[in-house]
Amino acid sequence: MPEPFPSLDSAAREHAGRMAAYLRGAIAQAGGWLSFDQWMAEALYAPGLGYYAAGSAKLAESSGAALEAPEGDFVTAPELTPLFGQTLAAQAAQVLRQTSTRDILEFGAGTGALAEQVMAALDDEGLEARYYIVEVSADLRQRQRQRLAPLEGRVTWLDALPAAFEGCVLANEVLDAMPVQLFRWDDDGTLLERGVVADANAGFSWADRAASAPLSRAMGARMPPLPGYVSEVNLQAEAWVRGMGQWLRRGAALLIDYGFPRHEYYHPQRAHGTLMCHLRHHAHADPFLAPGLQDITAHVDFTAMADAALEGGLDVLGYTSQARFLMNAGLMARMGTLDPTDVARYARTAAPVQKLLSEAEMGELFKVLAVGRELDTPLLGFTRGDRRGML
């Protein structure tokens, strides 16, 4: 194993070794070649071994020192500051009032920080919410139960999608963790699908083969052949959004993630795609390093997600940057309630808020897409700077 991360202890290395052996077995069972989306699914979700299925610290816990010495592998917005969830709750409250429900459904609830923040803020507005969580990680589900224990009776964990739902759906950094297919345009304009093979050194290597008909149709409609161009497509995430139209009867889903509209996603200059890995707060592009110990993600094609929503019978209700959404939903007003003479507390709050809003950090890279049905009033978070026209 390469050594850019010397902090990996013997237990971590042993786990990565078991995960690697499991993946080599999966490759052998598939005939010696495994499509990358299958490889990524196993690396992230294999029972007891995958990154999201094994017990390990994945997310930095919320604390005043979160920006200085975070634990885990990456920091999400709710772990940076409770103001993120409190502001998101203002948008959720508008949706709940329009649907006359009190139901929130969150996918991939992480440490439970967002649920805790949203429920507290809704309580302050007199909207005592019922909160439902769909969580594939047993480890994270246990952490959520511990954190949300004071709210026992109001939080329910679901093992499957609901048959029908009315209310507000939250998915913060969920789409980026769904397995993606990788492709490469050959020099003659042929589309190839990138897969994984086991190499002679007990590691893994890339191997390309002719793309399937569905993959060829999908990419042929989205971009011209660009020889040597490597990128990814998330057909699984598209299917998930499309399927939402079958069970979201009334309300809105807020999909928050890093990504671009299609014309930026498949820009000729982005010739190596967006695949990214996170290990001990190091970002890098090698998915074969320390399997089972690192997160593997790809940016989101928001045009594809909006199209999938429309195909599923939903409306596209808004699309904008995270910074614009949070400001529209009242983040700065919440900052204004702080006492600026309490310099230490104000600074502790201002630093993570700056990270959420800065164009150089999360403010522009992260986007918010709202989809739903049967809502008459424009959503609060998109009153200014709605970019639906860019999709």
VOPAGU-2260 file (C-alpha; in pm, 1 decimal, decimal comma):
REM VOPAGU-2260
SITE   aa  ch    i         X         Y         Z
SITE  MET   A    0       0,0       0,0       0,0
SITE  PRO   A    1     135,2     349,2     -84,2
SITE  GLU   A    2     239,6     555,5     215,1
SITE  PRO   A    3      98,0     909,3     180,7
SITE  PHE   A    4    -100,0     855,4     502,0
SITE  PRO   A    5     141,0     720,7     767,8
SITE  SER   A    6    -124,6     773,4    1039,8
SITE  LEU   A    7    -298,7     448,4     943,3
SITE  ASP   A    8    -250,8     209,3    1233,3
SITE  SER   A    9    -213,4    -167,0    1215,0
SITE  ALA   A   10    -586,5    -227,1    1268,9
SITE  ALA   A   11    -672,4       6,3     982,0
SITE  ARG   A   12    -419,9    -162,6     755,2
SITE  GLU   A   13    -556,3    -504,1     848,5
SITE  HIS   A   14    -908,8    -388,2     765,2
SITE  ALA   A   15    -793,9    -249,3     428,9
SITE  GLY   A   16    -625,9    -584,1     359,1
SITE  ARG   A   17    -947,7    -775,9     429,5
SITE  MET   A   18   -1144,2    -534,8     212,0
SITE  ALA   A   19    -892,0    -572,4     -70,0
SITE  ALA   A   20    -915,8    -951,9     -49,3
SITE  TYR   A   21   -1295,5    -928,3     -60,2
SITE  LEU   A   22   -1276,6    -703,9    -368,4
SITE  ARG   A   23   -1037,0    -940,6    -542,8
SITE  GLY   A   24   -1288,2   -1217,0    -477,5
SITE  ALA   A   25   -1567,3   -1006,0    -626,3
SITE  ILE   A   26   -1355,5    -943,0    -935,9
SITE  ALA   A   27   -1282,8   -1313,8    -974,0
SITE  GLN   A   28   -1648,9   -1401,3    -932,2
SITE  ALA   A   29   -1737,8   -1148,2   -1204,1
SITE  GLY   A   30   -1497,2   -1315,9   -1446,5
SITE  GLY   A   31   -1188,6   -1102,9   -1386,7
SITE  TRP   A   32   -1337,4    -759,8   -1463,3
SITE  LEU   A   33   -1570,3    -556,1   -1241,0
SITE  SER   A   34   -1737,7    -236,0   -1359,8
SITE  PHE   A   35   -1635,0      57,7   -1145,4
SITE  ASP   A   36   -1984,9     125,0   -1014,8
SITE  GLN   A   37   -1994,6    -231,4    -880,1
SITE  TRP   A   38   -1644,2    -194,2    -736,8
SITE  MET   A   39   -1739,2     136,3    -571,8
SITE  ALA   A   40   -2057,7     -12,7    -429,0
SITE  GLU   A   41   -1861,1    -295,3    -266,9
SITE  ALA   A   42   -1586,5     -63,0    -138,6
SITE  LEU   A   43   -1845,1     160,0      28,1
SITE  TYR   A   44   -2123,4     -76,1     129,6
SITE  ALA   A   45   -2000,1    -438,3     154,6
SITE  PRO   A   46   -2143,1    -575,3     484,0
SITE  GLY   A   47   -1895,0    -539,9     768,7
SITE  LEU   A   48   -1615,2    -420,7     540,4
SITE  GLY   A   49   -1727,4    -130,0     322,2
SITE  TYR   A   50   -1656,7     227,2     422,8
SITE  TYR   A   51   -2016,3     298,4     523,5
SITE  ALA   A   52   -2082,8     -49,2     661,3
SITE  ALA   A   53   -1784,9     -92,0     895,6
SITE  GLY   A   54   -1747,7      82,1    1229,2
SITE  SER   A   55   -1509,8     376,4    1193,6
SITE  ALA   A   56   -1515,7     751,3    1249,8
SITE  LYS   A   57   -1623,2     895,6     914,7
SITE  LEU   A   58   -1754,4    1241,6     988,5
SITE  ALA   A   59   -1604,2    1513,7    1203,6
SITE  GLU   A   60   -1820,3    1579,4    1506,4
SITE  SER   A   61   -1955,1    1928,2    1556,0
SITE  SER   A   62   -1738,4    2128,7    1792,6
SITE  GLY   A   63   -1576,1    2466,1    1824,7
SITE  ALA   A   64   -1249,3    2316,4    1706,3
SITE  ALA   A   65   -1398,0    2138,7    1406,1
SITE  LEU   A   66   -1210,7    2355,3    1159,7
SITE  GLU   A   67    -879,3    2320,5    1336,8
SITE  ALA   A   68    -843,6    1953,6    1428,3
SITE  PRO   A   69   -1139,3    1753,8    1296,0
SITE  GLU   A   70   -1168,0    1381,7    1344,2
SITE  GLY   A   71   -1301,4    1145,8    1080,0
SITE  ASP   A   72   -1240,3    1177,2     707,8
SITE  PHE   A   73   -1435,8    1486,1     604,8
SITE  VAL   A   74   -1657,5    1760,0     747,5
SITE  THR   A   75   -2013,3    1820,0     629,4
SITE  ALA   A   76   -2204,3    2145,8     668,2
SITE  PRO   A   77   -2409,6    2041,9     975,6
SITE  GLU   A   78   -2086,3    1952,4    1155,4
SITE  LEU   A   79   -1943,2    2297,5    1083,9
SITE  THR   A   80   -2215,4    2499,8    1253,7
SITE  PRO   A   81   -2571,0    2449,3    1382,2
SITE  LEU   A   82   -2669,8    2756,4    1182,1
SITE  PHE   A   83   -2674,6    2538,1     870,4
SITE  GLY   A   84   -2952,5    2314,8     999,5
SITE  GLN   A   85   -3136,1    2603,7    1162,3
SITE  THR   A   86   -3143,0    2789,4     830,2
SITE  LEU   A   87   -3246,2    2478,3     638,2
SITE  ALA   A   88   -3531,4    2443,3     888,0
SITE  ALA   A   89   -3675,6    2775,4     771,9
SITE  GLN   A   90   -3719,5    2628,2     424,0
SITE  ALA   A   91   -3853,5    2303,6     566,7
SITE  ALA   A   92   -4105,7    2499,3     773,2
SITE  GLN   A   93   -4242,4    2667,8     461,3
SITE  VAL   A   94   -4286,7    2328,4     293,3
SITE  LEU   A   95   -4456,2    2179,5     599,7
SITE  ARG   A   96   -4700,6    2468,6     621,9
SITE  GLN   A   97   -4792,9    2429,1     256,2
SITE  THR   A   98   -4847,9    2055,6     292,9
SITE  SER   A   99   -5018,0    2081,7     634,3
SITE  THR   A  100   -4792,5    1804,9     764,3
SITE  ARG   A  101   -4520,4    1777,1    1025,8
SITE  ASP   A  102   -4312,6    1510,5     852,7
SITE  ILE   A  103   -3943,0    1533,6     762,4
SITE  LEU   A  104   -3761,7    1250,0     582,7
SITE  GLU   A  105   -3381,7    1259,2     575,2
SITE  PHE   A  106   -3160,0    1030,1     371,0
SITE  GLY   A  107   -2808,0     961,2     495,6
SITE  ALA   A  108   -2830,5    1147,0     825,5
SITE  GLY   A  109   -2459,3    1123,5     912,5
SITE  THR   A  110   -2397,0    1186,7    1280,6
SITE  GLY   A  111   -2754,2    1307,2    1334,8
SITE  ALA   A  112   -2640,3    1669,6    1360,5
SITE  LEU   A  113   -2871,8    1795,8    1086,7
SITE  ALA   A  114   -3174,3    1618,9    1234,9
SITE  GLU   A  115   -3097,6    1764,6    1576,6
SITE  GLN   A  116   -3060,7    2117,3    1437,4
SITE  VAL   A  117   -3369,1    2106,0    1215,1
SITE  MET   A  118   -3596,6    1965,6    1483,7
SITE  ALA   A  119   -3483,3    2221,6    1741,6
SITE  ALA   A  120   -3541,0    2509,2    1500,5
SITE  LEU   A  121   -3883,6    2378,2    1399,2
SITE  ASP   A  122   -3977,3    2342,9    1765,3
SITE  ASP   A  123   -3891,0    2711,0    1808,7
SITE  GLU   A  124   -4135,9    2790,3    1527,5
SITE  GLY   A  125   -4411,1    2584,6    1687,0
SITE  LEU   A  126   -4380,1    2301,9    1432,8
SITE  GLU   A  127   -4309,6    1986,1    1632,5
SITE  ALA   A  128   -4187,2    1763,8    1349,9
SITE  ARG   A  129   -4195,3    1389,2    1310,7
SITE  TYR   A  130   -3857,8    1291,2    1173,6
SITE  TYR   A  131   -3785,0     984,5     960,3
SITE  ILE   A  132   -3436,1     866,9     864,3
SITE  VAL   A  133   -3322,0     624,4     596,0
SITE  GLU   A  134   -2963,5     522,9     679,5
SITE  VAL   A  135   -2772,3     239,6     511,5
SITE  SER   A  136   -2482,3     247,0     757,6
SITE  ALA   A  137   -2544,6      48,6    1075,5
SITE  ASP   A  138   -2253,1     231,2    1239,1
SITE  LEU   A  139   -2393,7     575,5    1161,5
SITE  ARG   A  140   -2745,0     467,1    1256,4
SITE  GLN   A  141   -2615,9     375,7    1603,0
SITE  ARG   A  142   -2443,1     713,6    1637,3
SITE  GLN   A  143   -2766,4     884,1    1530,0
SITE  ARG   A  144   -2964,5     692,3    1792,4
SITE  GLN   A  145   -2725,1     803,1    2064,0
SITE  ARG   A  146   -2727,1    1167,0    1957,5
SITE  LEU   A  147   -3103,8    1185,6    1907,4
SITE  ALA   A  148   -3193,5     989,0    2222,9
SITE  PRO   A  149   -3348,2    1302,2    2385,6
SITE  LEU   A  150   -3595,8    1306,8    2094,6
SITE  GLU   A  151   -3705,4     946,8    2143,5
SITE  GLY   A  152   -4053,6     888,4    2010,9
SITE  ARG   A  153   -4024,5    1158,4    1745,8
SITE  VAL   A  154   -3752,2     999,1    1531,0
SITE  THR   A  155   -3810,6     680,3    1332,1
SITE  TRP   A  156   -3553,9     487,3    1128,0
SITE  LEU   A  157   -3685,2     328,4     809,6
SITE  ASP   A  158   -3536,2      22,9     643,8
SITE  ALA   A  159   -3689,0     101,0     304,9
SITE  LEU   A  160   -3840,7     383,5     105,7
SITE  PRO   A  161   -4189,9     485,0     216,7
SITE  ALA   A  162   -4479,9     378,9      -4,3
SITE  ALA   A  163   -4611,9     734,4      15,0
SITE  PHE   A  164   -4485,7    1053,9     178,9
SITE  GLU   A  165   -4601,3    1412,8     222,8
SITE  GLY   A  166   -4372,3    1674,4     372,7
SITE  CYS   A  167   -4009,8    1777,1     332,7
SITE  VAL   A  168   -3728,3    1547,3     217,2
SITE  LEU   A  169   -3364,9    1629,6     298,8
SITE  ALA   A  170   -3062,6    1477,0     126,3
SITE  ASN   A  171   -2737,5    1650,0     219,0
SITE  GLU   A  172   -2433,5    1495,4      45,5
SITE  VAL   A  173   -2621,2    1180,0     -50,4
SITE  LEU   A  174   -2611,6    1180,3    -430,6
SITE  ASP   A  175   -2231,6    1208,7    -442,8
SITE  ALA   A  176   -2192,0     879,4    -251,7
SITE  MET   A  177   -2401,3     675,3    -495,9
SITE  PRO   A  178   -2186,1     449,1    -716,9
SITE  VAL   A  179   -2094,1     596,5   -1055,2
SITE  GLN   A  180   -1997,8     439,0   -1385,9
SITE  LEU   A  181   -1669,8     557,3   -1533,5
SITE  PHE   A  182   -1618,1     596,9   -1906,6
SITE  ARG   A  183   -1345,2     698,6   -2148,5
SITE  TRP   A  184   -1368,5     814,8   -2507,6
SITE  ASP   A  185   -1115,9     624,8   -2719,0
SITE  ASP   A  186    -907,7     794,6   -2986,3
SITE  ASP   A  187   -1148,0     682,4   -3259,7
SITE  GLY   A  188   -1455,7     815,0   -3076,5
SITE  THR   A  189   -1559,5     479,6   -2928,9
SITE  LEU   A  190   -1707,0     493,0   -2581,0
SITE  LEU   A  191   -1541,3     256,2   -2331,4
SITE  GLU   A  192   -1653,8     165,7   -1981,3
SITE  ARG   A  193   -1383,2     167,0   -1718,8
SITE  GLY   A  194   -1362,2    -130,8   -1487,3
SITE  VAL   A  195   -1126,5    -278,1   -1230,5
SITE  VAL   A  196    -903,7    -586,4   -1247,2
SITE  ALA   A  197    -674,3    -743,3    -986,8
SITE  ASP   A  198    -306,6    -695,1   -1064,3
SITE  ALA   A  199     -10,5    -921,3    -994,3
SITE  ASN   A  200      89,0    -724,6    -682,3
SITE  ALA   A  201    -239,6    -793,5    -500,2
SITE  GLY   A  202    -360,8    -446,6    -591,2
SITE  PHE   A  203    -598,6    -313,9    -854,8
SITE  SER   A  204    -568,7    -166,9   -1201,9
SITE  TRP   A  205    -795,2       0,0   -1456,9
SITE  ALA   A  206    -919,7    -193,9   -1756,1
SITE  ASP   A  207   -1152,7     -58,4   -2023,5
SITE  ARG   A  208   -1397,9    -246,6   -2241,1
SITE  ALA   A  209   -1671,7    -153,9   -2488,1
SITE  ALA   A  210   -1953,5      37,0   -2318,0
SITE  SER   A  211   -2293,0    -124,4   -2280,3
SITE  ALA   A  212   -2581,3      -2,6   -2494,5
SITE  PRO   A  213   -2748,9     188,8   -2205,9
SITE  LEU   A  214   -2424,2     366,6   -2117,9
SITE  SER   A  215   -2356,2     447,3   -2484,4
SITE  ARG   A  216   -2705,3     591,4   -2528,2
SITE  ALA   A  217   -2678,8     797,9   -2213,3
SITE  MET   A  218   -2342,7     954,2   -2293,8
SITE  GLY   A  219   -2409,8     990,7   -2665,3
SITE  ALA   A  220   -2697,5    1220,2   -2576,7
SITE  ARG   A  221   -2498,5    1423,1   -2323,1
SITE  MET   A  222   -2165,8    1508,5   -2478,6
SITE  PRO   A  223   -1968,9    1478,5   -2804,3
SITE  PRO   A  224   -1685,2    1224,1   -2831,3
SITE  LEU   A  225   -1365,3    1377,0   -2692,6
SITE  PRO   A  226   -1066,9    1143,6   -2746,3
SITE  GLY   A  227    -894,9    1058,3   -2417,7
SITE  TYR   A  228   -1168,4    1219,5   -2206,9
SITE  VAL   A  229   -1244,5    1034,1   -1880,9
SITE  SER   A  230   -1544,8    1107,8   -1662,1
SITE  GLU   A  231   -1837,2     947,9   -1484,7
SITE  VAL   A  232   -2215,5     924,9   -1495,0
SITE  ASN   A  233   -2445,9     847,8   -1204,1
SITE  LEU   A  234   -2736,8     653,3   -1350,8
SITE  GLN   A  235   -2814,5     508,4   -1006,8
SITE  ALA   A  236   -2869,4     854,7    -857,8
SITE  GLU   A  237   -3085,3     947,7   -1155,4
SITE  ALA   A  238   -3299,3     638,9   -1098,6
SITE  TRP   A  239   -3331,3     729,9    -730,5
SITE  VAL   A  240   -3452,3    1082,3    -809,8
SITE  ARG   A  241   -3684,0     951,9   -1083,3
SITE  GLY   A  242   -3828,5     698,6    -841,3
SITE  MET   A  243   -3903,7     974,4    -591,0
SITE  GLY   A  244   -4196,4    1065,0    -812,9
SITE  GLN   A  245   -4362,1     737,4    -714,3
SITE  TRP   A  246   -4370,9     806,2    -341,2
SITE  LEU   A  247   -4342,4    1185,2    -286,4
SITE  ARG   A  248   -4711,5    1266,0    -312,5
SITE  ARG   A  249   -4691,7    1626,7    -196,8
SITE  GLY   A  250   -4403,8    1840,6     -74,4
SITE  ALA   A  251   -4044,6    1912,0    -169,2
SITE  ALA   A  252   -3707,8    1737,9    -163,2
SITE  LEU   A  253   -3397,4    1948,4    -103,3
SITE  LEU   A  254   -3093,6    1785,5    -267,2
SITE  ILE   A  255   -2771,2    1949,5    -146,0
SITE  ASP   A  256   -2440,0    1845,5    -293,4
SITE  TYR   A  257   -2131,9    1955,1    -482,5
SITE  GLY   A  258   -2166,2    1958,4    -856,9
SITE  PHE   A  259   -2246,3    2147,9   -1174,5
SITE  PRO   A  260   -2501,4    2177,2   -1452,4
SITE  ARG   A  261   -2419,1    1947,5   -1744,0
SITE  HIS   A  262   -2247,8    2203,0   -1967,5
SITE  GLU   A  263   -1995,3    2261,6   -1688,4
SITE  TYR   A  264   -1974,6    1899,0   -1577,4
SITE  TYR   A  265   -1868,8    1767,1   -1917,4
SITE  HIS   A  266   -1663,1    2071,0   -2010,3
SITE  PRO   A  267   -1373,4    1981,3   -2244,0
SITE  GLN   A  268   -1122,8    2111,0   -1988,9
SITE  ARG   A  269   -1254,0    1875,3   -1718,3
SITE  ALA   A  270   -1089,3    1585,8   -1899,4
SITE  HIS   A  271   -1020,8    1364,3   -1595,7
SITE  GLY   A  272   -1365,7    1366,9   -1437,4
SITE  THR   A  273   -1453,3    1450,0   -1078,1
SITE  LEU   A  274   -1387,6    1124,7    -891,1
SITE  MET   A  275   -1247,7    1208,3    -547,9
SITE  CYS   A  276   -1154,4    1018,6    -231,3
SITE  HIS   A  277   -1131,7    1136,5     129,2
SITE  LEU   A  278    -908,3     975,9     389,5
SITE  ARG   A  279    -818,5    1141,6     719,8
SITE  HIS   A  280    -903,2    1483,1     570,3
SITE  HIS   A  281    -675,8    1425,6     272,4
SITE  ALA   A  282    -847,1    1457,4     -66,2
SITE  HIS   A  283    -696,2    1257,7    -351,5
SITE  ALA   A  284    -800,5    1075,3    -668,7
SITE  ASP   A  285    -687,1     713,7    -606,8
SITE  PRO   A  286    -988,3     492,4    -527,4
SITE  PHE   A  287    -759,7     188,6    -491,5
SITE  LEU   A  288    -579,7     328,7    -186,6
SITE  ALA   A  289    -689,9     179,4     147,6
SITE  PRO   A  290   -1019,9      27,5      31,8
SITE  GLY   A  291   -1284,2      25,1     301,8
SITE  LEU   A  292   -1113,2     308,9     488,5
SITE  GLN   A  293   -1180,9     600,1     256,6
SITE  ASP   A  294   -1483,7     769,0     110,8
SITE  ILE   A  295   -1522,3     764,8    -267,7
SITE  THR   A  296   -1736,8    1031,3    -430,7
SITE  ALA   A  297   -1811,5    1206,2    -757,9
SITE  HIS   A  298   -1967,1    1545,1    -824,7
SITE  VAL   A  299   -2332,5    1566,2    -924,6
SITE  ASP   A  300   -2466,1    1642,5   -1271,9
SITE  PHE   A  301   -2760,1    1855,9   -1160,4
SITE  THR   A  302   -2903,7    1872,7   -1510,2
SITE  ALA   A  303   -2936,9    1494,0   -1501,8
SITE  MET   A  304   -3106,1    1508,6   -1160,7
SITE  ALA   A  305   -3352,4    1775,0   -1275,4
SITE  ASP   A  306   -3432,5    1573,5   -1589,6
SITE  ALA   A  307   -3484,4    1260,9   -1378,5
SITE  ALA   A  308   -3724,7    1448,6   -1150,1
SITE  LEU   A  309   -3928,9    1566,5   -1448,9
SITE  GLU   A  310   -3933,7    1214,0   -1591,0
SITE  GLY   A  311   -4069,1    1095,2   -1255,3
SITE  GLY   A  312   -4355,4    1343,8   -1269,3
SITE  LEU   A  313   -4208,8    1596,7   -1023,8
SITE  ASP   A  314   -4162,8    1969,3   -1068,1
SITE  VAL   A  315   -3822,3    2137,4   -1051,2
SITE  LEU   A  316   -3886,2    2405,3    -787,9
SITE  GLY   A  317   -3546,2    2574,0    -766,1
SITE  TYR   A  318   -3174,2    2545,7    -826,3
SITE  THR   A  319   -2905,7    2773,1    -688,0
SITE  SER   A  320   -2574,6    2783,8    -504,4
SITE  GLN   A  321   -2557,0    2688,2    -139,9
SITE  ALA   A  322   -2449,9    3041,6     -50,3
SITE  ARG   A  323   -2746,7    3202,4    -223,4
SITE  PHE   A  324   -2989,0    2944,7     -79,2
SITE  LEU   A  325   -2868,8    2998,7     277,7
SITE  MET   A  326   -2878,4    3376,5     246,6
SITE  ASN   A  327   -3228,1    3363,9      97,3
SITE  ALA   A  328   -3340,3    3138,5     382,9
SITE  GLY   A  329   -3215,7    3381,3     649,9
SITE  LEU   A  330   -2864,9    3275,7     750,8
SITE  MET   A  331   -2736,8    3631,9     780,7
SITE  ALA   A  332   -3037,9    3730,9     992,3
SITE  ARG   A  333   -2945,1    3450,5    1230,6
SITE  MET   A  334   -2587,7    3578,6    1239,0
SITE  GLY   A  335   -2728,5    3921,1    1322,2
SITE  THR   A  336   -2871,7    3790,8    1647,6
SITE  LEU   A  337   -2522,5    3725,2    1781,5
SITE  ASP   A  338   -2354,6    3977,4    2011,0
SITE  PRO   A  339   -2058,3    4123,3    1816,5
SITE  THR   A  340   -1903,0    4241,5    2142,8
SITE  ASP   A  341   -1856,9    3876,4    2241,6
SITE  VAL   A  342   -1557,9    3859,1    2011,2
SITE  ALA   A  343   -1453,8    3500,8    2082,7
SITE  ARG   A  344   -1801,1    3352,7    2030,8
SITE  TYR   A  345   -1865,9    3566,7    1723,1
SITE  ALA   A  346   -1537,3    3455,2    1567,8
SITE  ARG   A  347   -1613,2    3088,4    1638,9
SITE  THR   A  348   -1945,4    3129,0    1458,6
SITE  ALA   A  349   -1825,2    3350,8    1174,9
SITE  ALA   A  350   -1544,8    3119,0    1058,8
SITE  PRO   A  351   -1764,7    2820,1     967,9
SITE  VAL   A  352   -2032,4    3049,2     821,3
SITE  GLN   A  353   -1766,8    3198,9     597,3
SITE  LYS   A  354   -1676,7    2846,8     482,5
SITE  LEU   A  355   -2042,1    2775,2     401,3
SITE  LEU   A  356   -2078,9    3094,5     197,6
SITE  SER   A  357   -1739,7    3157,6      40,4
SITE  GLU   A  358   -1716,7    3108,9    -336,6
SITE  ALA   A  359   -1367,6    2969,9    -279,4
SITE  GLU   A  360   -1499,9    2699,3     -45,6
SITE  MET   A  361   -1850,5    2549,7     -11,2
SITE  GLY   A  362   -2062,4    2846,5    -113,1
SITE  GLU   A  363   -2036,8    2804,7    -490,0
SITE  LEU   A  364   -1921,3    2445,4    -529,8
SITE  PHE   A  365   -2226,6    2317,6    -340,1
SITE  LYS   A  366   -2568,4    2358,9    -502,0
SITE  VAL   A  367   -2925,1    2310,9    -384,1
SITE  LEU   A  368   -3183,4    2151,8    -613,4
SITE  ALA   A  369   -3546,5    2143,9    -501,8
SITE  VAL   A  370   -3794,1    1906,6    -663,4
SITE  GLY   A  371   -4147,9    1820,8    -560,7
SITE  ARG   A  372   -4514,2    1855,5    -640,8
SITE  GLU   A  373   -4834,4    2035,5    -542,8
SITE  LEU   A  374   -4668,8    2339,5    -387,0
SITE  ASP   A  375   -4817,9    2674,2    -485,7
SITE  THR   A  376   -4586,2    2925,8    -317,4
SITE  PRO   A  377   -4229,9    2978,8    -451,7
SITE  LEU   A  378   -3973,7    2836,8    -214,4
SITE  LEU   A  379   -3796,9    3074,2      22,3
SITE  GLY   A  380   -3445,0    2954,8     -58,8
SITE  PHE   A  381   -3472,8    3045,1    -428,2
SITE  THR   A  382   -3627,9    3391,8    -411,7
SITE  ARG   A  383   -3308,3    3543,1    -553,4
SITE  GLY   A  384   -3047,2    3387,0    -777,0
SITE  ASP   A  385   -3254,9    3092,0    -900,8
SITE  ARG   A  386   -3047,2    2922,5   -1173,3
SITE  ARG   A  387   -3300,1    2682,8   -1319,6
SITE  GLY   A  388   -3236,3    2843,7   -1655,0
SITE  MET   A  389   -2876,3    2715,1   -1645,4
SITE  LEU   A  390   -2980,3    2351,9   -1618,5
